[in-house]
Amino acid sequence: MLTLPPLLFALQGSESYAVRVAQRLGCQLARHEERDYEDGEHKCRPLDPVNGREVVVFHALYGDGRQSANDKLCRLLFFCGALKDAGARQVVVVAPYLCYGRKDRRSQPQDPTITRYVAAFFEASGVDRLITLEVHNPAAFDNAFRMPAWNLQCAELFAEHFAPLVGDAELVAVSPDSGGIKRTEQFRQALERQLGRSVGSALMEKHRADTTLTGTLLVGDVCNKIAIVFDDLISTGETLKHAGNACRKAGAGRLFAAATHGLFTTGSQLFDPPIFEHIAITDTVPPFRLPPDCVTRQLQVLDSTALIATFLAENGAFDCV
């Protein structure tokens, strides 16, 4: 019996990303319906038959002007439940940006560990597998999910971007805090593979009390070198600023930054005044909070859809990428 390829669905707000993945896989998005009711409730249902099929659902769970992260999460969970009720054999969620990834531990008495609760929601809705990009804490992510869940890392993608820009200059990969050491080390190793030579490393001291950042110690030599501050996401941008200013003070010759998810919750504050020659992000979250001229001059947005398409092709029923 011929095995049918998976059906790909994209909920409202994630269509553009999903279409680009589908194009790489040589297929089109399946049809579905989303309806909003007067009291704020909603429903989503597939319009193409899903009985006995493997189904892939795309939804990036960041808040925007139309829906909050909570709204998107709720819609995704309900839609996955509807797919299972309609007979879908397997439901795979692709969430390029996964919400609540930063609330993964107790920092105060009686604190919630929301990453674990989100994992339970996915499991209760019948989701069989989850694919996401560059989670905040890989260990907490691995421990939260009992179903198969994959965290695809973007170190190689950023290394491919920066390698042609640095020439023969000495290069240092900078972690903006102790929590990002392993992530930055993966990026450093990817740069070494791309360049065929050694790349240095540095670490910025950071302590956070509410919204205040402190810490002045920069471990590592950046003087007269190209420094690239590497992180998983940009929210207010204060962490990148903190590390970038320290690198400037320590004599860095050129300064760049990179992060997979660009939330930019305070708008263009990170770029006023600009510290970095440019900041590279991926397309998991569109930079909708930034003015167009800021995106054009200060930002480089990298296409991450090949990572998703390749992973689906290697772990699903697609013939090509």
Secondary structure in CASP SS format (residue, H / E / C, confidence):
PFRMAT SS
TARGET T0000
AUTHOR 0000-0000-0000
METHOD secondary structure of the structure
MODEL  1
M C 1.00
L C 1.00
T C 1.00
L C 1.00
P C 1.00
P C 1.00
L E 1.00
L E 1.00
F E 1.00
A E 1.00
L C 1.00
Q C 1.00
G C 1.00
S C 1.00
E H 1.00
S H 1.00
Y H 1.00
A H 1.00
V H 1.00
R H 1.00
V H 1.00
A H 1.00
Q H 1.00
R H 1.00
L H 1.00
G C 1.00
C C 1.00
Q C 1.00
L E 1.00
A C 1.00
R C 1.00
H E 1.00
E E 1.00
E E 1.00
R E 1.00
D E 1.00
Y C 1.00
E C 1.00
D C 1.00
G C 1.00
E C 1.00
H E 1.00
K E 1.00
C E 1.00
R E 1.00
P E 1.00
L C 1.00
D C 1.00
P C 1.00
V C 1.00
N C 1.00
G C 1.00
R C 1.00
E E 1.00
V E 1.00
V E 1.00
V E 1.00
F E 1.00
H C 1.00
A C 1.00
L C 1.00
Y C 1.00
G C 1.00
D C 1.00
G C 1.00
R C 1.00
Q C 1.00
S C 1.00
A H 1.00
N H 1.00
D H 1.00
K H 1.00
L H 1.00
C H 1.00
R H 1.00
L H 1.00
L H 1.00
F H 1.00
F H 1.00
C H 1.00
G H 1.00
A H 1.00
L H 1.00
K H 1.00
D H 1.00
A C 1.00
G C 1.00
A C 1.00
R C 1.00
Q E 1.00
V E 1.00
V E 1.00
V E 1.00
V E 1.00
A E 1.00
P C 1.00
Y C 1.00
L C 1.00
C C 1.00
Y C 1.00
G C 1.00
R C 1.00
K C 1.00
D C 1.00
R C 1.00
R C 1.00
S C 1.00
Q C 1.00
P C 1.00
Q C 1.00
D C 1.00
P C 1.00
T C 1.00
I H 1.00
T H 1.00
R H 1.00
Y H 1.00
V H 1.00
A H 1.00
A H 1.00
F H 1.00
F H 1.00
E H 1.00
A H 1.00
S C 1.00
G C 1.00
V C 1.00
D C 1.00
R E 1.00
L E 1.00
I E 1.00
T E 1.00
L E 1.00
E C 1.00
V C 1.00
H C 1.00
N C 1.00
P H 1.00
A H 1.00
A H 1.00
F H 1.00
D H 1.00
N H 1.00
A H 1.00
F C 1.00
R C 1.00
M C 1.00
P C 1.00
A E 1.00
W E 1.00
N E 1.00
L E 1.00
Q C 1.00
C C 1.00
A H 1.00
E H 1.00
L H 1.00
F H 1.00
A H 1.00
E H 1.00
H H 1.00
F H 1.00
A H 1.00
P H 1.00
L H 1.00
V H 1.00
G C 1.00
D C 1.00
A C 1.00
E C 1.00
L E 1.00
V E 1.00
A E 1.00
V E 1.00
S E 1.00
P C 1.00
D C 1.00
S H 1.00
G H 1.00
G H 1.00
I H 1.00
K H 1.00
R H 1.00
T H 1.00
E H 1.00
Q H 1.00
F H 1.00
R H 1.00
Q H 1.00
A H 1.00
L H 1.00
E H 1.00
R H 1.00
Q H 1.00
L H 1.00
G C 1.00
R C 1.00
S C 1.00
V C 1.00
G E 1.00
S E 1.00
A E 1.00
L E 1.00
M E 1.00
E C 1.00
K C 1.00
H E 1.00
R E 1.00
A E 1.00
D C 1.00
T C 1.00
T E 1.00
L E 1.00
T E 1.00
G C 1.00
T C 1.00
L C 1.00
L E 1.00
V E 1.00
G C 1.00
D C 1.00
V C 1.00
C E 1.00
N C 1.00
K C 1.00
I E 1.00
A E 1.00
I E 1.00
V E 1.00
F E 1.00
D E 1.00
D E 1.00
L E 1.00
I E 1.00
S C 1.00
T C 1.00
G C 1.00
E H 1.00
T H 1.00
L H 1.00
K H 1.00
H H 1.00
A H 1.00
G H 1.00
N H 1.00
A H 1.00
C H 1.00
R H 1.00
K H 1.00
A C 1.00
G C 1.00
A E 1.00
G C 1.00
R E 1.00
L E 1.00
F E 1.00
A E 1.00
A E 1.00
A E 1.00
T E 1.00
H E 1.00
G E 1.00
L C 1.00
F C 1.00
T C 1.00
T C 1.00
G H 1.00
S H 1.00
Q H 1.00
L H 1.00
F H 1.00
D C 1.00
P C 1.00
P C 1.00
I C 1.00
F C 1.00
E C 1.00
H C 1.00
I E 1.00
A E 1.00
I E 1.00
T E 1.00
D C 1.00
T C 1.00
V C 1.00
P C 1.00
P C 1.00
F C 1.00
R C 1.00
L C 1.00
P C 1.00
P H 1.00
D H 1.00
C H 1.00
V H 1.00
T H 1.00
R H 1.00
Q H 1.00
L E 1.00
Q E 1.00
V E 1.00
L E 1.00
D C 1.00
S C 1.00
T H 1.00
A H 1.00
L H 1.00
I H 1.00
A H 1.00
T H 1.00
F H 1.00
L H 1.00
A H 1.00
E H 1.00
N H 1.00
G C 1.00
A C 1.00
F C 1.00
D C 1.00
C C 1.00
V C 1.00
END
